[in-house]
Amino acid sequence: ELTDLIRGRRRFAGFDKELDALMAAGTDRAQVREILSRIDPVGAPGYRVYALMTRERMPGIDERLYAVLQQDEATAKRLICMEWKRMIVMICHIAGGEQTQEDGALLAEGLLTRMGAQRNTLCVGMSSSRTDRGDFHIALREAVYAARAAGLEGKGLMAAEDLGMYTYLFPMSENAYICEQCRRSLARIHEYDAQNKTNLYSTAQVYVENRMEIAAAAKALYQHPNTV
């Protein structure tokens, strides 16, 4: 109750620095455990992390979640909710240390339903279940990346196990050196197109948009697959 009073209307504020540090954490598991102990001093045999992200501005989403948790004491005891970078990050305690992906999805879907959230405005990323608190920074990244991927794919819910290529693309997108190399590569392609009156860049873009299937890209471009 005191924590709620201190936070005021921002129900889930207060852990920005800790989450920033965990997202930037390296391989020092002792450091991760120490940071997590500030957020979750009690702990549990296992946990799963969820990241809730809105596709568009949705005022009052934190108040809706807070209202749901006030009415459901059992779920409220299992969850630690935090606002972070226009997301709501939730740590879910797993009593027995085991929870299937389906169980996690049901929990997330149930919360969204009770919040009255429109599925086309919200994206949820779900980490794999963990038992070692030293792995929390990995679970946090899984949830955040899965929420971002859900937004890009137009899905309401995505699990870490379904990230696919995004598993590698999101961490690389945070590396300034790799981003600079990508920009240079794209600049060379644009320059080639301009000099030779070709459409390599737009063709590649359609190819990626069609899940890297040549036949589908050729159909979208009204070209023969061999041309693509």
URRA-V737600 format. One record per residue. N is the residue number from 1. PHI is phi in whole degrees, -180 to 180 (NA if undefined). Layout:
n:N phi:PHI
n:N phi:PHI
//
This chain:
n:1 phi:NA
n:2 phi:-63
n:3 phi:-61
n:4 phi:-61
n:5 phi:-65
n:6 phi:-65
n:7 phi:-73
n:8 phi:67
n:9 phi:-72
n:10 phi:-80
n:11 phi:-60
n:12 phi:-116
n:13 phi:-83
n:14 phi:122
n:15 phi:-124
n:16 phi:-58
n:17 phi:-63
n:18 phi:-65
n:19 phi:-69
n:20 phi:-59
n:21 phi:-65
n:22 phi:-70
n:23 phi:-67
n:24 phi:-95
n:25 phi:-65
n:26 phi:-91
n:27 phi:-107
n:28 phi:-79
n:29 phi:-67
n:30 phi:-65
n:31 phi:-65
n:32 phi:-62
n:33 phi:-62
n:34 phi:-65
n:35 phi:-66
n:36 phi:-64
n:37 phi:-64
n:38 phi:-74
n:39 phi:-81
n:40 phi:-131
n:41 phi:-67
n:42 phi:-82
n:43 phi:77
n:44 phi:-160
n:45 phi:-60
n:46 phi:-155
n:47 phi:-155
n:48 phi:-138
n:49 phi:-111
n:50 phi:-121
n:51 phi:-123
n:52 phi:-106
n:53 phi:-129
n:54 phi:-95
n:55 phi:-72
n:56 phi:-141
n:57 phi:-58
n:58 phi:-137
n:59 phi:-64
n:60 phi:87
n:61 phi:-65
n:62 phi:-69
n:63 phi:-68
n:64 phi:-64
n:65 phi:-64
n:66 phi:-61
n:67 phi:-64
n:68 phi:-63
n:69 phi:-69
n:70 phi:-65
n:71 phi:-89
n:72 phi:-126
n:73 phi:-64
n:74 phi:-64
n:75 phi:-69
n:76 phi:-60
n:77 phi:-69
n:78 phi:-86
n:79 phi:-110
n:80 phi:-118
n:81 phi:-110
n:82 phi:-141
n:83 phi:-84
n:84 phi:-159
n:85 phi:47
n:86 phi:62
n:87 phi:-125
n:88 phi:-114
n:89 phi:-100
n:90 phi:-124
n:91 phi:-98
n:92 phi:-107
n:93 phi:-76
n:94 phi:-112
n:95 phi:-60
n:96 phi:-88
n:97 phi:82
n:98 phi:-130
n:99 phi:-156
n:100 phi:-75
n:101 phi:-60
n:102 phi:-65
n:103 phi:-62
n:104 phi:-63
n:105 phi:-64
n:106 phi:-64
n:107 phi:-63
n:108 phi:-63
n:109 phi:-63
n:110 phi:-63
n:111 phi:-63
n:112 phi:-64
n:113 phi:-62
n:114 phi:-70
n:115 phi:-79
n:116 phi:70
n:117 phi:-81
n:118 phi:-78
n:119 phi:-64
n:120 phi:-83
n:121 phi:-113
n:122 phi:-124
n:123 phi:-128
n:124 phi:-120
n:125 phi:-106
n:126 phi:-128
n:127 phi:-79
n:128 phi:-75
n:129 phi:-77
n:130 phi:-131
n:131 phi:-120
n:132 phi:-97
n:133 phi:-64
n:134 phi:-70
n:135 phi:-97
n:136 phi:-61
n:137 phi:-63
n:138 phi:-71
n:139 phi:-62
n:140 phi:-62
n:141 phi:-63
n:142 phi:-56
n:143 phi:-66
n:144 phi:-65
n:145 phi:-66
n:146 phi:-66
n:147 phi:-65
n:148 phi:-64
n:149 phi:-65
n:150 phi:-60
n:151 phi:-64
n:152 phi:-70
n:153 phi:-89
n:154 phi:72
n:155 phi:-108
n:156 phi:-82
n:157 phi:-145
n:158 phi:-139
n:159 phi:-95
n:160 phi:-58
n:161 phi:-65
n:162 phi:-104
n:163 phi:-67
n:164 phi:60
n:165 phi:-64
n:166 phi:-61
n:167 phi:-54
n:168 phi:-100
n:169 phi:-69
n:170 phi:-65
n:171 phi:-62
n:172 phi:-67
n:173 phi:-69
n:174 phi:-94
n:175 phi:-98
n:176 phi:-61
n:177 phi:-64
n:178 phi:-66
n:179 phi:-61
n:180 phi:-65
n:181 phi:-65
n:182 phi:-64
n:183 phi:-62
n:184 phi:-66
n:185 phi:-63
n:186 phi:-65
n:187 phi:-64
n:188 phi:-66
n:189 phi:-66
n:190 phi:-60
n:191 phi:-66
n:192 phi:-62
n:193 phi:-59
n:194 phi:-66
n:195 phi:-78
n:196 phi:-110
n:197 phi:54
n:198 phi:-108
n:199 phi:-129
n:200 phi:-62
n:201 phi:-65
n:202 phi:-66
n:203 phi:-64
n:204 phi:-63
n:205 phi:-65
n:206 phi:-65
n:207 phi:-60
n:208 phi:-68
n:209 phi:-62
n:210 phi:-99
n:211 phi:56
n:212 phi:58
n:213 phi:-110
n:214 phi:-62
n:215 phi:-62
n:216 phi:-68
n:217 phi:-64
n:218 phi:-62
n:219 phi:-65
n:220 phi:-66
n:221 phi:-94
n:222 phi:57
n:223 phi:-130
n:224 phi:-74
n:225 phi:-52
n:226 phi:-64
n:227 phi:-66
n:228 phi:-62
//
